[in-house]
């Protein structure tokens, strides 16, 4: 890895765009797949986004900025965890995107996590996070068994 990395996962959903969008943007849902955190944002491009909550007994908090937002199509935001005591620079942020694409069988929801750090440890943790928490939690909310 030389210029950071990107982890992508897709889930096919047989629900309405409205339901999927609610799951991606409303606290009552995000706390089930974003490490126990509720999202706080008005979803305006350039506005703040915060995730706060508890996960496995630990207080969680991240902050960032809404970078792109088109309802029912895509979201992209940055996030930074000040608890990690890293320098507050773009290389230490995670860039998260959700992209919805209509398919014959339903709606594909693509989760993309981009990290600028060139670290095998960070890469491995990111893969674990998306595969063990985010995707299973998202599927559980929508009762997806496939």
KEMAR-757827 format. One record per residue: residue number from 1; x, y, z of N, C-alpha, C, CB in turn; residue in three letters. Coordinates in steps of 0.2 Angstrom, whole numbers, m for minus. Glycine has a CB too. Example, Ala and Ser with C-alpha at 12.3 -4.5 7.8 and 13.67 -1.06 7.14 Angstrom:
BEGIN
<1; <66; m28; 39>; <62; m22; 39>; <66; m16; 39>; <57; m22; 45>; ALA>;
<2; <64; m11; 35>; <68; m5; 36>; <64; 0; 39>; <70; m3; 29>; SER>;
***
This chain:
BEGIN
<1; <4; m6; 0>; <0; 0; 0>; <4; 6; 0>; <m5; 0; 6>; UNK>;
<2; <3; 11; m4>; <7; 17; m4>; <3; 23; m3>; <11; 17; m11>; UNK>;
<3; <m3; 24; m6>; <m6; 30; m5>; <m12; 29; m1>; <m8; 34; m12>; UNK>;
<4; <m12; 26; 5>; <m18; 24; 8>; <m21; 18; 5>; <m22; 30; 9>; UNK>;
<5; <m28; 18; 7>; <m32; 12; 4>; <m39; 14; 4>; <m30; 6; 8>; UNK>;
<6; <m43; 9; 1>; <m50; 10; 1>; <m53; 3; 2>; <m52; 13; m6>; UNK>;
<7; <m58; 3; 6>; <m61; m4; 7>; <m69; m3; 5>; <m61; m6; 15>; UNK>;
<8; <m71; m7; 1>; <m78; m7; m2>; <m82; m13; m1>; <m78; m5; m10>; UNK>;
<9; <m88; m12; 1>; <m92; m18; 2>; <m99; m16; m1>; <m93; m20; 9>; UNK>;
<10; <m103; m20; m4>; <m110; m19; m7>; <m115; m23; m3>; <m110; m19; m14>; UNK>;
<11; <m121; m21; m3>; <m126; m24; 0>; <m132; m23; m5>; <m128; m23; 7>; UNK>;
<12; <m136; m28; m7>; <m142; m28; m11>; <m148; m27; m6>; <m142; m34; m16>; UNK>;
<13; <m152; m22; m7>; <m157; m21; m2>; <m164; m21; m6>; <m156; m14; 2>; UNK>;
<14; <m169; m25; m3>; <m175; m25; m6>; <m180; m21; m2>; <m178; m32; m7>; UNK>;
<15; <m179; m14; m1>; <m182; m9; 3>; <m183; m3; m2>; <m179; m8; 10>; UNK>;
<16; <m187; 2; 1>; <m188; 8; m3>; <m181; 12; m2>; <m194; 12; 0>; UNK>;
<17; <m180; 17; m6>; <m175; 22; m5>; <m175; 26; 1>; <m174; 26; m11>; UNK>;
<18; <m182; 27; 3>; <m183; 31; 9>; <m181; 28; 15>; <m190; 33; 9>; UNK>;
<19; <m182; 21; 15>; <m181; 17; 21>; <m173; 17; 22>; <m184; 10; 21>; UNK>;
<20; <m170; 15; 16>; <m163; 14; 16>; <m159; 21; 18>; <m160; 12; 9>; UNK>;
<21; <m162; 27; 15>; <m159; 33; 17>; <m160; 35; 24>; <m162; 39; 13>; UNK>;
<22; <m165; 33; 27>; <m166; 34; 34>; <m161; 30; 38>; <m174; 32; 37>; UNK>;
<23; <m160; 24; 36>; <m155; 19; 40>; <m148; 23; 40>; <m155; 12; 37>; UNK>;
<24; <m147; 26; 34>; <m140; 29; 33>; <m139; 35; 37>; <m138; 30; 26>; UNK>;
<25; <m145; 39; 38>; <m144; 46; 40>; <m147; 47; 47>; <m147; 50; 35>; UNK>;
<26; <m151; 43; 50>; <m155; 44; 56>; <m152; 40; 62>; <m162; 43; 56>; UNK>;
<27; <m151; 44; 68>; <m148; 41; 74>; <m151; 35; 76>; <m148; 46; 79>; UNK>;
<28; <m158; 34; 76>; <m161; 28; 78>; <m158; 22; 75>; <m168; 29; 78>; UNK>;
<29; <m156; 23; 69>; <m153; 17; 65>; <m145; 17; 66>; <m155; 17; 58>; UNK>;
<30; <m142; 22; 65>; <m134; 22; 65>; <m131; 19; 71>; <m132; 29; 64>; UNK>;
<31; <m135; 20; 77>; <m132; 17; 83>; <m132; 9; 82>; <m136; 19; 89>; UNK>;
<32; <m135; 6; 78>; <m135; m1; 77>; <m129; m4; 72>; <m142; m4; 75>; UNK>;
<33; <m126; 1; 68>; <m121; m2; 64>; <m115; 3; 64>; <m123; m2; 57>; UNK>;
<34; <m115; 8; 68>; <m109; 13; 68>; <m107; 13; 75>; <m111; 20; 66>; UNK>;
<35; <m105; 7; 78>; <m102; 6; 84>; <m105; 10; 90>; <m95; 9; 83>; UNK>;
<36; <m112; 9; 90>; <m116; 12; 95>; <m117; 19; 95>; <m113; 10; 102>; UNK>;
<37; <m115; 22; 90>; <m115; 30; 89>; <m121; 32; 86>; <m109; 32; 86>; UNK>;
<38; <m124; 38; 89>; <m129; 41; 85>; <m126; 47; 81>; <m134; 44; 90>; UNK>;
<39; <m129; 48; 75>; <m126; 53; 71>; <m130; 60; 72>; <m127; 51; 63>; UNK>;
<40; <m126; 65; 72>; <m128; 72; 73>; <m126; 76; 67>; <m126; 75; 80>; UNK>;
<41; <m130; 78; 63>; <m129; 82; 57>; <m135; 85; 54>; <m124; 78; 52>; UNK>;
<42; <m134; 90; 51>; <m140; 93; 46>; <m139; 91; 39>; <m141; 100; 47>; UNK>;
<43; <m134; 87; 38>; <m132; 84; 31>; <m131; 90; 26>; <m138; 80; 29>; UNK>;
<44; <m130; 96; 27>; <m128; 101; 22>; <m121; 100; 21>; <m130; 108; 25>; UNK>;
<45; <m119; 100; 14>; <m112; 100; 12>; <m108; 106; 16>; <m111; 101; 5>; UNK>;
<46; <m103; 104; 19>; <m99; 108; 23>; <m100; 109; 30>; <m99; 115; 20>; UNK>;
<47; <m106; 106; 32>; <m108; 106; 39>; <m104; 101; 43>; <m115; 105; 40>; UNK>;
<48; <m105; 101; 50>; <m102; 96; 54>; <m106; 90; 55>; <m101; 99; 62>; UNK>;
<49; <m102; 85; 56>; <m105; 78; 57>; <m102; 75; 64>; <m105; 73; 51>; UNK>;
<50; <m106; 73; 68>; <m103; 70; 74>; <m106; 63; 76>; <m104; 75; 80>; UNK>;
<51; <m102; 59; 78>; <m105; 52; 80>; <m103; 51; 88>; <m102; 46; 76>; UNK>;
<52; <m108; 50; 92>; <m107; 49; 99>; <m111; 43; 102>; <m109; 56; 103>; UNK>;
<53; <m108; 40; 106>; <m111; 34; 109>; <m107; 30; 113>; <m115; 30; 104>; UNK>;
<54; <m109; 24; 115>; <m105; 19; 118>; <m104; 12; 114>; <m107; 18; 125>; UNK>;
<55; <m98; 9; 114>; <m98; 3; 110>; <m93; m2; 115>; <m95; 4; 103>; UNK>;
<56; <m96; m7; 116>; <m92; m12; 120>; <m89; m9; 127>; <m86; m15; 116>; UNK>;
<57; <m93; m5; 130>; <m91; m2; 136>; <m87; 5; 136>; <m88; m6; 140>; UNK>;
<58; <m85; 6; 130>; <m81; 12; 128>; <m85; 18; 126>; <m75; 10; 124>; UNK>;
<59; <m83; 24; 128>; <m86; 30; 125>; <m83; 31; 119>; <m85; 36; 130>; UNK>;
<60; <m88; 33; 114>; <m86; 34; 107>; <m87; 41; 105>; <m89; 29; 102>; UNK>;
<61; <m83; 44; 101>; <m84; 51; 98>; <m80; 52; 92>; <m83; 56; 104>; UNK>;
<62; <m83; 54; 87>; <m79; 56; 81>; <m83; 62; 78>; <m79; 50; 76>; UNK>;
<63; <m79; 66; 75>; <m81; 72; 72>; <m79; 73; 65>; <m80; 78; 76>; UNK>;
<64; <m82; 76; 60>; <m80; 77; 54>; <m84; 82; 50>; <m79; 71; 50>; UNK>;
<65; <m84; 82; 43>; <m87; 86; 39>; <m91; 83; 34>; <m83; 91; 36>; UNK>;
<66; <m97; 85; 32>; <m101; 82; 26>; <m98; 85; 20>; <m109; 84; 27>; UNK>;
<67; <m95; 81; 16>; <m92; 83; 10>; <m96; 83; 4>; <m86; 78; 9>; UNK>;
<68; <m100; 78; 3>; <m105; 77; m3>; <m112; 74; 0>; <m102; 72; m8>; UNK>;
<69; <m117; 76; m3>; <m124; 74; m1>; <m129; 75; m6>; <m126; 78; 6>; UNK>;
<70; <m132; 70; m9>; <m137; 70; m13>; <m142; 65; m11>; <m135; 69; m21>; UNK>;
<71; <m148; 67; m8>; <m153; 63; m5>; <m154; 57; m10>; <m159; 66; m3>; UNK>;
<72; <m155; 51; m7>; <m157; 45; m10>; <m151; 42; m15>; <m163; 46; m13>; UNK>;
<73; <m146; 46; m16>; <m141; 44; m21>; <m134; 43; m17>; <m140; 49; m26>; UNK>;
<74; <m131; 48; m14>; <m125; 47; m11>; <m123; 52; m5>; <m119; 47; m16>; UNK>;
<75; <m119; 49; m1>; <m116; 53; 5>; <m109; 52; 5>; <m120; 52; 12>; UNK>;
<76; <m105; 57; 7>; <m98; 57; 8>; <m96; 61; 14>; <m93; 58; 2>; UNK>;
<77; <m93; 59; 19>; <m91; 63; 25>; <m84; 61; 27>; <m96; 63; 30>; UNK>;
<78; <m81; 66; 31>; <m74; 64; 34>; <m76; 63; 41>; <m69; 70; 33>; UNK>;
<79; <m71; 59; 45>; <m72; 58; 52>; <m65; 58; 55>; <m76; 52; 54>; UNK>;
<80; <m65; 60; 61>; <m58; 60; 65>; <m60; 59; 72>; <m55; 67; 64>; UNK>;
<81; <m56; 54; 75>; <m57; 52; 82>; <m52; 55; 86>; <m57; 44; 82>; UNK>;
<82; <m54; 61; 90>; <m49; 64; 94>; <m46; 60; 99>; <m52; 71; 96>; UNK>;
<83; <m49; 55; 101>; <m47; 50; 107>; <m40; 47; 105>; <m52; 45; 109>; UNK>;
<84; <m39; 46; 98>; <m33; 43; 96>; <m27; 47; 97>; <m34; 41; 89>; UNK>;
<85; <m27; 53; 99>; <m22; 58; 100>; <m17; 58; 94>; <m18; 55; 106>; UNK>;
<86; <m20; 58; 88>; <m16; 59; 82>; <m17; 66; 80>; <m19; 54; 76>; UNK>;
<87; <m12; 68; 76>; <m12; 75; 73>; <m19; 76; 69>; <m6; 77; 69>; UNK>;
<88; <m22; 82; 70>; <m28; 83; 66>; <m27; 86; 59>; <m33; 89; 70>; UNK>;
<89; <m25; 81; 55>; <m23; 82; 48>; <m27; 77; 43>; <m15; 82; 47>; UNK>;
<90; <m28; 79; 37>; <m32; 74; 33>; <m29; 67; 32>; <m32; 77; 26>; UNK>;
<91; <m23; 66; 33>; <m20; 59; 33>; <m23; 55; 39>; <m13; 59; 33>; UNK>;
<92; <m25; 58; 44>; <m28; 54; 50>; <m35; 54; 50>; <m25; 57; 56>; UNK>;
<93; <m39; 56; 45>; <m46; 55; 44>; <m48; 49; 40>; <m49; 62; 41>; UNK>;
<94; <m54; 47; 42>; <m57; 42; 38>; <m62; 45; 33>; <m61; 36; 42>; UNK>;
<95; <m63; 43; 27>; <m68; 46; 22>; <m73; 41; 21>; <m64; 49; 16>; UNK>;
<96; <m79; 42; 23>; <m84; 37; 22>; <m89; 39; 17>; <m88; 35; 29>; UNK>;
<97; <m91; 34; 12>; <m96; 36; 7>; <m101; 30; 7>; <m93; 36; 0>; UNK>;
<98; <m107; 32; 6>; <m113; 27; 4>; <m115; 29; m3>; <m118; 28; 10>; UNK>;
<99; <m116; 24; m7>; <m119; 26; m14>; <m124; 21; m15>; <m113; 25; m19>; UNK>;
<100; <m130; 24; m17>; <m136; 19; m19>; <m137; 19; m26>; <m142; 22; m15>; UNK>;
<101; <m137; 13; m29>; <m138; 12; m36>; <m144; 7; m37>; <m132; 9; m39>; UNK>;
<102; <m149; 9; m41>; <m155; 5; m43>; <m153; m1; m47>; <m160; 9; m46>; UNK>;
<103; <m155; m7; m45>; <m154; m13; m49>; <m160; m16; m50>; <m148; m18; m46>; UNK>;
<104; <m161; m21; m55>; <m167; m24; m56>; <m169; m28; m50>; <m166; m29; m62>; UNK>;
<105; <m164; m31; m46>; <m166; m35; m40>; <m167; m31; m34>; <m161; m40; m39>; UNK>;
<106; <m166; m24; m34>; <m167; m20; m28>; <m162; m14; m29>; <m165; m24; m22>; UNK>;
<107; <m160; m12; m23>; <m155; m6; m23>; <m149; m8; m20>; <m158; 0; m19>; UNK>;
<108; <m143; m7; m23>; <m136; m9; m21>; <m134; m3; m17>; <m131; m10; m27>; UNK>;
<109; <m132; m4; m10>; <m129; 1; m6>; <m122; m1; m6>; <m133; 1; 1>; UNK>;
<110; <m118; 4; m8>; <m110; 3; m8>; <m108; 7; m2>; <m107; 5; m14>; UNK>;
<111; <m104; 3; 2>; <m100; 6; 8>; <m93; 7; 6>; <m101; 2; 15>; UNK>;
<112; <m90; 13; 7>; <m83; 14; 5>; <m80; 18; 11>; <m83; 18; m2>; UNK>;
<113; <m74; 15; 13>; <m70; 18; 18>; <m63; 19; 15>; <m70; 14; 25>; UNK>;
<114; <m61; 26; 15>; <m55; 28; 12>; <m50; 30; 18>; <m56; 33; 7>; UNK>;
<115; <m44; 28; 18>; <m40; 30; 23>; <m33; 32; 20>; <m38; 25; 29>; UNK>;
<116; <m30; 38; 21>; <m24; 40; 18>; <m18; 38; 21>; <m24; 48; 18>; UNK>;
<117; <m19; 35; 27>; <m13; 32; 31>; <m10; 26; 27>; <m14; 30; 38>; UNK>;
<118; <m4; 25; 27>; <m1; 19; 24>; <1; 14; 29>; <5; 21; 19>; UNK>;
<119; <m4; 11; 32>; <m3; 7; 38>; <m7; 0; 37>; <m5; 10; 45>; UNK>;
<120; <m3; m5; 38>; <m6; m12; 38>; <m11; m13; 44>; <m1; m18; 37>; UNK>;
<121; <m9; m11; 49>; <m13; m11; 55>; <m20; m7; 55>; <m9; m8; 62>; UNK>;
<122; <m19; m1; 52>; <m25; 3; 51>; <m30; m1; 46>; <m24; 10; 49>; UNK>;
<123; <m27; m3; 40>; <m30; m7; 35>; <m34; m13; 38>; <m26; m9; 30>; UNK>;
<124; <m31; m17; 42>; <m34; m23; 45>; <m39; m21; 50>; <m28; m27; 49>; UNK>;
<125; <m39; m16; 54>; <m44; m14; 58>; <m50; m11; 54>; <m41; m8; 63>; UNK>;
<126; <m49; m8; 49>; <m54; m5; 45>; <m58; m11; 42>; <m51; 0; 39>; UNK>;
<127; <m55; m16; 39>; <m58; m21; 36>; <m62; m25; 42>; <m53; m26; 33>; UNK>;
<128; <m59; m26; 48>; <m63; m29; 53>; <m69; m25; 55>; <m59; m30; 59>; UNK>;
<129; <m69; m18; 55>; <m74; m14; 57>; <m80; m14; 52>; <m72; m7; 57>; UNK>;
<130; <m78; m14; 45>; <m84; m14; 40>; <m87; m21; 40>; <m81; m12; 34>; UNK>;
<131; <m83; m27; 41>; <m85; m33; 40>; <m88; m36; 46>; <m79; m38; 38>; UNK>;
<132; <m86; m34; 52>; <m89; m37; 58>; <m94; m33; 62>; <m83; m38; 63>; UNK>;
<133; <m94; m26; 60>; <m99; m22; 63>; <m104; m18; 58>; <m95; m17; 68>; UNK>;
<134; <m101; m14; 54>; <m105; m10; 49>; <m110; m14; 45>; <m101; m6; 45>; UNK>;
<135; <m107; m19; 41>; <m111; m22; 36>; <m116; m27; 40>; <m107; m27; 32>; UNK>;
<136; <m114; m31; 45>; <m119; m35; 49>; <m125; m31; 52>; <m115; m40; 54>; UNK>;
<137; <m123; m25; 55>; <m128; m21; 58>; <m133; m18; 53>; <m124; m16; 62>; UNK>;
<138; <m130; m16; 48>; <m134; m13; 42>; <m139; m18; 40>; <m130; m10; 37>; UNK>;
<139; <m137; m24; 39>; <m141; m30; 36>; <m146; m32; 42>; <m137; m36; 35>; UNK>;
<140; <m144; m32; 48>; <m149; m34; 53>; <m155; m29; 54>; <m145; m34; 60>; UNK>;
<141; <m153; m22; 53>; <m159; m17; 53>; <m164; m18; 48>; <m156; m10; 53>; UNK>;
<142; <m161; m20; 42>; <m166; m21; 36>; <m168; m28; 35>; <m162; m19; 30>; UNK>;
<143; <m167; m33; 40>; <m168; m40; 40>; <m166; m43; 33>; <m176; m40; 40>; UNK>;
<144; <m160; m42; 32>; <m157; m45; 26>; <m153; m51; 28>; <m152; m40; 22>; UNK>;
<145; <m155; m57; 25>; <m152; m63; 26>; <m148; m66; 21>; <m157; m68; 28>; UNK>;
<146; <m147; m62; 15>; <m143; m65; 10>; <m137; m61; 9>; <m147; m64; 3>; UNK>;
***
